[in-house]
């Protein structure tokens, strides 16, 4: 097995900067001829690194629910042994059936919103954009049947507050929910910019964290049922892993990391948790890519 050098890692960072790239590729312990799944393709940075690491001598299944991710794959992964499956990453068995493969050797799940979704926002993921307030991971909508516009403009104040408090861990959740309800009574909140302005008018926060950060996170999680999906995905991919296979998960906030940690620790006695403590970005990576600052990588190997 080889590992990527810093100069090689930079080759994948022209538009999308993969988080914990060197650490995740090394920890997966890749070998030629393996079947590998990138369950959250996003910008394709980790997928490109996997193919480079193995000199294309592998089968790589790239998964994403986003139609735009499929377009990026088709432009960048021609003439490679990679297969794209458009699906929710929790549907492990169906994904492998679509890819015509059986058991897999390695699975990487990079949980969260990709840089493409934030920087080229068309669905209201970012409080810095002015996009329709959807926050669905697919243009077709979410399996939950609702989007961020529905929550903000139609749900009760108490329900909105609960979502912001639980999923966003936002101490000012009640105040934000009250302001949202007051604002929508005047006119609907239709875009990410509208919502960000409503939240900013409600609370003032010192430091680098934008006042809307936690609320946007909470709404996105609720719209896509992300915590339940994560739990289902962990169990589903564990079932599809071959013996000695590895599952690596990169999470970006405490709720996700808690789920991954507890799931790994609650497996049977013959579990092999590779990371007793999560691997976190170096100071250098955080400086080069501030979005990586909250990332945590955990890996487990199947007996």
C-alpha positions as CSV (number, residue, x, y, z in Angstrom):
1,X,0.0,0.0,0.0
2,X,1.2,3.5,-0.8
3,X,0.0,6.8,0.7
4,X,-0.4,10.2,-0.9
5,X,2.1,12.9,-0.5
6,X,1.1,16.5,0.2
7,X,1.9,17.5,-3.4
8,X,-0.4,14.7,-4.7
9,X,-3.2,15.7,-2.4
10,X,-3.1,19.3,-3.7
11,X,-3.9,17.9,-7.2
12,X,-7.4,17.1,-6.0
13,X,-8.1,20.5,-4.4
14,X,-8.6,22.8,-7.4
15,X,-12.4,23.1,-6.8
16,X,-13.2,20.8,-3.9
17,X,-10.9,20.2,-1.0
18,X,-11.4,16.7,0.5
19,X,-11.2,16.7,4.2
20,X,-8.7,14.4,6.0
21,X,-7.7,13.0,2.6
22,X,-4.3,11.6,3.5
23,X,-5.6,10.2,6.8
24,X,-8.6,8.5,5.4
25,X,-6.8,7.0,2.4
26,X,-4.1,5.6,4.6
27,X,-6.5,4.3,7.2
28,X,-8.5,2.4,4.6
29,X,-5.4,0.2,4.0
30,X,-6.2,0.0,0.2
31,X,-5.0,-2.9,-1.9
32,X,-5.1,-3.5,-5.6
33,X,-8.0,-5.5,-6.9
34,X,-10.3,-4.5,-4.1
35,X,-13.9,-3.3,-4.4
36,X,-14.3,0.1,-2.7
37,X,-17.3,2.3,-2.1
38,X,-17.2,6.1,-1.8
39,X,-20.6,6.4,-0.3
40,X,-20.7,10.2,-0.4
41,X,-19.1,11.2,-3.7
42,X,-19.6,14.9,-3.4
43,X,-16.8,16.6,-5.3
44,X,-15.0,13.4,-6.0
45,X,-11.8,14.3,-4.2
46,X,-11.6,11.1,-2.2
47,X,-12.6,9.0,-5.2
48,X,-9.8,10.5,-7.3
49,X,-7.3,9.8,-4.5
50,X,-8.4,6.2,-4.2
51,X,-7.9,5.6,-7.9
52,X,-4.5,7.3,-7.9
53,X,-3.5,5.3,-4.8
54,X,-4.3,2.0,-6.6
55,X,-3.3,3.1,-10.1
56,X,-6.9,2.3,-11.3
57,X,-6.4,-1.3,-10.3
58,X,-9.7,-1.6,-8.3
59,X,-13.4,-1.4,-8.7
60,X,-14.7,1.9,-7.3
61,X,-18.4,2.5,-6.7
62,X,-19.2,6.2,-6.3
63,X,-22.5,7.0,-4.7
64,X,-24.4,10.3,-4.4
65,X,-28.1,11.4,-4.4
66,X,-27.3,14.7,-6.0
67,X,-27.9,14.9,-9.8
68,X,-25.1,17.5,-10.0
69,X,-22.7,15.0,-8.5
70,X,-23.5,12.6,-11.2
71,X,-22.7,15.2,-13.8
72,X,-19.3,15.9,-12.1
73,X,-18.6,12.2,-12.2
74,X,-19.4,11.8,-15.9
75,X,-17.1,14.7,-16.7
76,X,-14.1,13.7,-14.6
77,X,-14.1,9.9,-14.3
78,X,-14.3,8.7,-17.9
79,X,-11.8,5.8,-18.7
80,X,-11.6,4.8,-15.0
81,X,-12.8,1.6,-13.3
82,X,-15.3,3.7,-11.4
83,X,-19.1,3.2,-11.4
84,X,-21.6,5.9,-10.4
85,X,-24.8,5.0,-8.6
86,X,-27.3,7.8,-7.8
87,X,-29.0,6.8,-4.6
88,X,-29.2,7.5,-0.9
89,X,-26.0,6.1,0.7
90,X,-28.0,4.2,3.3
91,X,-29.3,1.8,0.6
92,X,-26.2,-0.4,0.6
93,X,-27.7,-3.6,-0.8
94,X,-29.5,-1.8,-3.6
95,X,-26.4,0.2,-4.5
96,X,-24.3,-2.9,-4.9
97,X,-27.0,-4.6,-7.0
98,X,-27.1,-1.6,-9.3
99,X,-23.3,-1.7,-9.6
100,X,-23.3,-5.5,-10.2
101,X,-20.9,-6.2,-7.3
102,X,-21.3,-8.2,-4.2
103,X,-19.3,-7.9,-1.0
104,X,-17.1,-4.8,-0.7
105,X,-13.6,-4.5,0.9
106,X,-13.6,-0.8,1.9
107,X,-16.2,1.8,2.4
108,X,-15.7,5.6,3.0
109,X,-18.5,7.8,4.2
110,X,-17.8,11.6,4.2
111,X,-20.9,12.9,6.0
112,X,-22.1,16.4,5.4
113,X,-22.6,19.0,2.7
114,X,-20.0,19.1,-0.1
115,X,-18.2,22.2,-1.0
116,X,-19.9,22.2,-4.4
117,X,-23.3,22.3,-2.7
118,X,-22.2,25.3,-0.6
119,X,-20.2,27.2,-3.1
120,X,-22.5,26.7,-6.1
121,X,-25.7,26.7,-4.0
122,X,-29.0,26.2,-5.8
123,X,-31.0,24.8,-3.0
124,X,-30.4,27.1,0.0
125,X,-27.8,25.2,1.9
126,X,-25.6,28.2,2.6
127,X,-26.6,31.4,4.5
128,X,-24.1,33.2,2.2
129,X,-26.2,32.4,-0.9
130,X,-29.5,33.7,-2.2
131,X,-31.1,30.5,-3.4
132,X,-34.5,28.9,-3.0
133,X,-35.0,27.6,0.5
134,X,-35.0,23.8,-0.1
135,X,-32.0,22.1,1.4
136,X,-32.8,18.8,-0.2
137,X,-29.9,16.6,-1.3
138,X,-31.6,16.0,-4.6
139,X,-33.4,18.2,-7.1
140,X,-36.2,15.7,-6.9
141,X,-36.8,16.4,-3.2
142,X,-36.3,14.6,0.0
143,X,-37.6,11.2,1.1
144,X,-39.1,13.0,4.1
145,X,-41.6,14.7,1.8
146,X,-40.8,18.3,3.0
147,X,-38.1,20.9,2.6
148,X,-36.7,23.9,4.5
149,X,-39.3,26.3,3.1
150,X,-42.1,24.0,4.5
151,X,-40.5,24.0,8.0
152,X,-39.8,27.7,8.1
153,X,-43.1,28.9,6.7
154,X,-45.6,26.3,7.8
155,X,-44.5,24.5,11.0
156,X,-45.4,25.6,14.5
157,X,-43.1,27.8,16.5
158,X,-42.5,25.1,19.0
159,X,-41.6,22.5,16.3
160,X,-39.2,24.9,14.6
161,X,-37.5,25.7,18.0
162,X,-37.2,22.0,18.8
163,X,-35.5,21.3,15.5
164,X,-33.0,24.2,15.8
165,X,-32.3,23.3,19.4
166,X,-31.8,19.5,19.0
167,X,-30.2,19.3,15.5
168,X,-28.3,22.6,15.7
169,X,-27.5,22.6,19.4
170,X,-28.5,26.3,19.2
171,X,-29.0,27.9,22.7
172,X,-31.1,30.7,21.1
173,X,-33.5,28.3,19.4
174,X,-36.6,29.7,21.0
175,X,-35.8,33.2,20.2
176,X,-34.9,32.4,16.6
177,X,-38.1,30.4,16.1
178,X,-40.2,33.3,17.5
179,X,-38.5,35.7,15.1
180,X,-39.1,33.3,12.1
181,X,-42.8,33.0,12.9
182,X,-43.1,36.8,13.3
183,X,-41.3,37.5,10.0
184,X,-43.3,34.9,8.0
185,X,-46.5,36.6,9.2
186,X,-45.5,39.6,7.2
187,X,-44.2,37.8,4.2
188,X,-43.0,34.3,3.4
189,X,-39.3,33.5,3.9
190,X,-38.4,32.1,0.4
191,X,-34.7,32.1,0.1
192,X,-31.5,31.3,2.1
193,X,-30.7,35.0,2.1
194,X,-34.1,35.9,3.6
195,X,-33.7,33.3,6.4
196,X,-30.2,34.4,7.2
197,X,-31.3,38.0,7.5
198,X,-34.2,37.0,9.8
199,X,-31.8,35.0,12.1
200,X,-29.2,37.8,12.1
201,X,-31.9,40.2,13.2
202,X,-32.8,37.9,16.1
203,X,-29.4,37.1,17.6
204,X,-26.0,38.6,17.6
205,X,-23.0,36.4,17.9
206,X,-19.4,37.4,18.5
207,X,-16.5,35.6,16.8
208,X,-16.3,33.9,13.4
209,X,-19.4,31.9,13.6
210,X,-22.3,33.4,11.6
211,X,-25.5,33.7,13.6
212,X,-27.3,31.4,11.1
213,X,-24.8,28.6,11.1
214,X,-26.5,26.3,13.6
215,X,-30.0,26.9,12.3
216,X,-29.1,26.1,8.7
217,X,-27.4,22.9,9.9
218,X,-30.5,21.9,11.9
219,X,-32.8,22.5,9.0
220,X,-30.7,20.5,6.6
221,X,-30.5,17.6,9.0
222,X,-34.3,17.7,9.5
223,X,-35.1,17.9,5.8
224,X,-32.9,14.9,4.9
225,X,-33.4,13.0,8.1
226,X,-29.6,12.8,8.2
227,X,-29.1,11.2,11.6
228,X,-31.5,8.3,11.0
229,X,-30.0,7.9,7.5
230,X,-26.5,7.7,9.1
231,X,-27.5,5.0,11.6
232,X,-29.1,3.0,8.8
233,X,-26.1,3.4,6.5
234,X,-23.6,2.2,9.2
235,X,-25.5,-1.0,9.8
236,X,-26.2,-1.6,6.1
237,X,-22.6,-1.2,4.9
238,X,-21.3,-3.3,7.8
239,X,-23.5,-6.1,6.5
240,X,-22.0,-5.8,3.0
241,X,-18.4,-5.6,4.1
242,X,-16.2,-8.7,3.4
243,X,-14.1,-10.1,6.3
244,X,-11.2,-7.8,7.0
245,X,-13.0,-5.0,5.3
246,X,-12.8,-1.5,6.7
247,X,-15.4,1.2,7.1
248,X,-14.2,4.8,7.5
249,X,-16.5,7.6,8.5
250,X,-15.8,11.4,8.5
251,X,-18.3,13.4,10.5
252,X,-18.6,17.1,11.0
253,X,-20.5,17.8,14.2
254,X,-21.0,16.2,17.6
255,X,-24.4,14.6,16.9
256,X,-22.9,12.6,13.9
257,X,-19.7,11.7,15.7
258,X,-21.6,10.5,18.7
259,X,-23.7,8.2,16.6
260,X,-20.6,6.7,14.8
261,X,-18.7,6.3,18.1
262,X,-21.6,4.6,19.9
263,X,-22.3,2.3,16.9
264,X,-18.8,1.2,16.7
265,X,-18.5,0.6,20.4
266,X,-21.8,-1.3,20.6
267,X,-20.8,-3.9,18.0
268,X,-20.0,-7.5,19.1
269,X,-17.0,-8.4,21.2
270,X,-14.9,-9.3,18.1
271,X,-15.1,-5.7,16.8
272,X,-11.9,-4.1,15.7
273,X,-12.1,-0.3,16.1
274,X,-9.0,1.0,14.4
275,X,-9.4,4.5,15.9
276,X,-9.6,4.4,19.7
277,X,-9.8,8.2,19.4
278,X,-11.0,10.1,16.3
279,X,-8.4,11.4,13.8
280,X,-8.8,15.1,13.5
281,X,-7.3,17.6,10.9
282,X,-3.9,19.1,11.5
283,X,-3.5,22.8,12.2
284,X,-2.1,23.1,8.6
285,X,-5.2,21.5,7.1
286,X,-7.5,23.7,9.1
287,X,-5.6,26.8,8.0
288,X,-5.8,25.8,4.4
289,X,-9.4,24.6,4.6
290,X,-11.3,26.1,7.5
291,X,-14.3,23.8,6.7
292,X,-12.3,20.9,8.0
293,X,-12.0,22.3,11.5
294,X,-14.8,20.1,13.0
295,X,-14.1,16.9,11.1
296,X,-13.5,13.6,12.9
297,X,-12.5,10.3,11.3
298,X,-13.3,6.9,12.8
299,X,-12.4,3.6,11.3
300,X,-13.5,0.0,12.1
301,X,-12.4,-3.3,10.6
302,X,-14.7,-6.3,10.2
303,X,-13.4,-9.6,11.7
